[in-house]
Amino acid sequence: MKIGESKDVTVTFPDDYQVDDLKGKPAVFAVTLHGIQGKVLPELNDEFAKKMGSDTMDAYRAKVKERLVKNAENRSRNETENSIVTAIAKGAKAEIPEAMIDRQEEQSLRRMEYNLMYQGIKLDDYLKYIGSSREEYKKNFEEDARNTVLQQLIVEKIVKVENITATKEEIDAKIEEQAKSVGKEAAEYKKTIDPRQVEYIDSDIKVTKLFEFLKANNEMVKEVKSI
């Protein structure tokens, strides 16, 4: 194609496509070529490192390694915490308000809508293609939504029963940490904070304490997966 040219491209979605209703289905994409771009990899030297905010390439590699290790640790912690709540939820019972489930279903549908947008597909077009309405399709998320809400209620209940709280000193320390990350003094930064942000910090501290409590008071067994 030449820049400015338009054409229809007929494709068939692969059988392992991430959206179940599109697996193996034919589709036509109307394509207009606006430009052609290519990636040119830079030479990995000190000059490149300085552009990325480090004095030398060795310093930049160390910074990247630190970030990757931190991301891996966060991933591992999240997986462990999810496993704990999932295990507790198996033996838990709760009356779950339908409004909470509906809200969670709507959030899942919005995430799907964003994912489709990145692929150049509108949700309304997709629903029309599979012959479903928005309300009907939301029901596909009902089971996951129910489990998610149940886990949220479990977390809230344990926090309440165990009287897990966030002190003013802990909240102030978090605010100071955030202020440093944006190069501001804590007192100055506090003036710009939205009350909802303080609520989020309070909740985050409580949840962190909750999982420290659960890890300390439960036997953790490492699952060995065969390859």
PyMOL commands that set and color helices and strands:
alter all, ss='L'
color gray80, all
select helices_A, chain A and resi 20-22+46-51+57-90+98-118+123-130+134-161+168-181+186-192+195-216
alter helices_A, ss='H'
color red, helices_A
select strands_A, chain A and resi 6-12+26-32
alter strands_A, ss='S'
color yellow, strands_A
deselect
rebuild
show_as cartoon
